[in-house]
Amino acid sequence: MNRKKLESGDIKCPDCGKKCRSTEIAAAGAKVKGWRCNCSYELISPYEIEKAYLLMLAKKHEKVKISKRGNSYMITIPKAIANAINIEKIKAAEVFLNG
């Protein structure tokens, strides 16, 4: 079954047998594509499982290095976070203090 057909197709709930509706599901603090049944059973798209897993790995606290370069400071980004946000495709980022 190809991805497009799976994503737009009907899925039967393995719990109650009724039709599930396509929706976004919260997994590991992120919204991923999936299906939800009226009986509350949820299924995550197989194409979104890796995304949820990478986000889950990125949620653990890690120590990072801070270094100085000229008048600026740099921090390293842990590999788990870089993978979760697909950093290769990001051209710029905003940094701000929260709180």
C-alpha positions in Angstrom: 0.0 0.0 0.0 1.5 3.3 -0.9 1.8 6.2 1.5 -0.8 8.5 -0.1 -3.4 5.7 -0.1 -2.7 4.8 3.5 -2.9 8.4 4.7 -6.2 9.1 3.1 -7.7 5.6 3.5 -10.2 4.3 5.9 -8.9 2.5 8.9 -11.0 0.1 11.0 -10.5 0.3 14.8 -8.9 -2.9 16.0 -10.7 -2.5 19.4 -14.4 -2.0 18.3 -14.3 -2.5 14.5 -15.8 0.9 13.7 -14.3 3.4 11.2 -11.5 5.7 12.5 -11.2 9.2 11.3 -8.0 10.9 10.2 -6.7 13.4 12.8 -3.6 14.7 14.5 -2.6 12.9 17.6 -0.3 14.1 20.4 2.6 11.8 20.8 5.8 12.6 22.7 4.7 16.3 22.9 4.3 16.7 19.2 1.3 16.4 16.8 1.6 13.5 14.4 -0.8 12.2 11.8 -3.0 9.3 12.8 -6.5 8.1 13.3 -8.9 8.2 16.2 -12.0 6.1 16.8 -15.1 7.2 18.7 -14.2 4.6 21.3 -11.0 6.7 21.9 -8.6 4.2 20.3 -5.8 6.0 18.5 -3.4 4.8 15.8 -0.3 6.6 14.7 0.7 6.6 11.0 3.7 4.4 10.5 5.3 7.3 8.6 5.0 9.4 11.8 6.4 6.9 14.3 10.0 7.9 13.7 9.1 11.6 14.2 7.5 10.9 17.5 10.4 8.7 18.6 13.0 11.3 17.7 11.1 14.0 19.6 10.9 11.7 22.6 14.7 11.2 22.5 15.2 15.0 22.3 13.1 15.7 25.4 15.7 14.4 27.8 18.0 17.0 29.4 21.5 17.1 28.3 24.5 19.3 29.1 25.9 21.4 26.3 29.1 23.3 25.7 29.2 27.0 25.7 32.1 28.6 23.9 33.1 32.2 23.1 34.0 33.4 19.6 34.8 37.0 19.3 32.0 39.0 21.1 29.5 36.1 20.7 28.8 32.9 22.6 28.0 29.6 21.0 26.2 26.5 22.2 26.3 23.0 20.8 23.0 21.3 19.8 22.7 17.7 21.0 22.3 15.2 18.1 18.9 14.0 19.4 17.5 17.5 19.1 19.2 18.1 15.7 17.6 14.9 14.4 14.2 15.7 15.9 14.0 19.1 14.2 15.7 18.0 11.0 18.3 20.7 11.4 19.8 20.2 7.9 16.8 22.0 6.4 16.9 25.0 8.8 18.6 28.1 7.6 18.1 30.4 10.6 16.7 30.3 14.1 15.5 32.7 16.8 16.9 32.6 20.3 15.0 34.2 23.3 14.7 33.9 27.0 11.6 32.3 28.2 10.4 33.3 31.6 
